[in-house]
Amino acid sequence: MHHGITFTTTGSRTRTRARMEESSNGNLHIVGSFKTDVDPNFKLCLTSRVSAADFNMGYCMTGTLERGCKRTNSFQVTHFAVIRRLEVPTPTT
């Protein structure tokens, strides 16, 4: 199943379609294409096993973004990726 994904970088946003896969060790892989290529050209690998420092900075997942290289037919790490926690306020009674 493919899902709509929005990548946000400094000053820009890119929407694409990708599929999510869970690995045997519990990591999440999001694989898709930024263009209309049939073959995937990016892989986002995330884990919820974050360091204490990353958790204290508000992140619930960290990982890497790998971009595909047609010349070498392989993926290369291009960015560090983080997912922020959504802090839900506790209702007051």
C-alpha atoms as one frame of an Amber mdcrd trajectory, in Angstrom:
protein
   0.000   0.000   0.000   1.331   3.448  -0.924   0.823   6.515   1.265   1.186
  10.236   0.598   4.355  11.552   2.247   5.373  15.204   2.687   9.069  16.000
   3.109   9.784  19.387   4.662  13.195  20.995   4.356  14.353  24.536   4.975
  12.045  26.675   2.878  10.448  23.949   0.758   8.033  21.017   0.786   7.867
  18.011  -1.504   4.966  15.552  -1.740   5.469  12.049  -3.016   4.028   8.559
  -2.764   5.833   5.847  -0.854   5.315   2.555   0.899   6.099   1.850   4.536
   7.811  -1.365   5.585   8.692  -2.593   9.056  12.000  -4.451   9.312  12.537
  -7.531  11.455  14.348  -5.438  14.105  11.431  -2.986  14.437  12.798  -0.143
  12.311  10.534   1.666   9.863  11.565   2.029   6.201   9.718   4.417   3.892
  10.631   3.717   0.267   9.435   5.711  -2.745  10.230   8.011  -5.621  10.323
  11.824  -5.823   9.688  11.657  -9.539   7.456   9.468 -11.681  10.142   6.768
 -11.875   8.952   3.225 -11.396  12.053   2.371  -9.356  12.333   3.913  -5.879
  14.932   6.669  -5.563  14.822   7.321  -1.827  14.705   5.325   1.391  13.953
   6.853   4.785  15.118   4.557   7.612  13.804   5.423  11.097  14.111   3.956
  14.570  12.336   4.784  17.814  15.430   3.791  19.802  16.677   7.356  20.296
  19.495   8.569  22.509  18.723  10.448  25.728  20.035  13.632  24.100  17.715
  13.243  21.081  14.758  12.492  23.383  15.530  15.605  25.454  15.533  17.665
  22.215  11.965  16.449  21.562  12.541  13.685  19.003  10.655  10.377  19.073
  12.353   8.863  15.973  15.703   9.398  14.275  17.332   7.951  11.193  18.727
   8.625   7.751  17.510   9.586   4.302  19.199   7.663   1.498  18.965   8.826
  -2.117  19.335   6.499  -5.072  22.263   6.849  -7.460  21.529   5.664 -11.005
  25.236   5.586 -11.915  26.178   3.113  -9.156  22.691   1.573  -8.770  22.872
   1.971  -4.989  21.570   4.181  -2.181  23.790   6.789  -0.496  23.065   8.466
   2.877  22.414  12.168   2.226  20.599  13.499   5.327  20.006  12.835   9.008
  16.263  12.602   9.727  14.285  13.317  12.906  10.612  13.097  13.847   9.456
  15.401  16.651   7.185  14.222  19.449   3.751  15.786  19.571   3.282  17.032
  23.096  -0.396  16.748  24.000  -1.379  19.049  26.869  -2.804  17.305  29.913
  -6.401  18.398  30.527  -6.902  20.323  33.740  -9.834  19.486  35.951
